[in-house]
Amino acid sequence: QLMTLSDALWTVHQERCDEGNTDTSNLLFGHSVEISTETGGVSIKADKDFTSRIFIPDVKEEDKYSPTSLGIYANDLAFDPDSNEEQYFENSERNNILQLIWRLAKDEKTGMVVPTWPVVVTKQDIRLLNTVPMEVGLQYGFNYWNAVLNEGVSKYIK
């Protein structure tokens, strides 16, 4: 069923409350969630102690260029080591047409909302008319580049 992240978190939270569990600390994998029953607001923050944030797909050779795997070959065309977060997103708006969103599902064992796989989407309506190959950009996000700059080369890149 297609729904917003907020609606998915509320659904799982309501199920837990019906079972007598009002804890939201492990509601969304890798994040801390606060839900206000008074305002209906949902606050989500990345868990700073969570370290498994890189998804490396295992793609069979015959599926290498399929719609579900093509995004792994796109580069972020917005990154500039001298830019700040605001400049990064301005560059991304101009230079990147692809973005990753996560398909989420409820894990039946933990009751937590977890990512199942990334989905590549276009950030806007596009029409490609060229007949020669071209590179399209994928927004990695400022946090990715900030971590690379602060920690050096990612331990996930070999």
Beta strands, then each sheet from edge to edge (+ up, - down):
strand 1: 31-35
strand 2: 42-46
strand 3: 96-106
strand 4: 113-122
strand 5: 137-139
sheet 1: 1+ 2-
sheet 2: 4+ 3- 5-
end
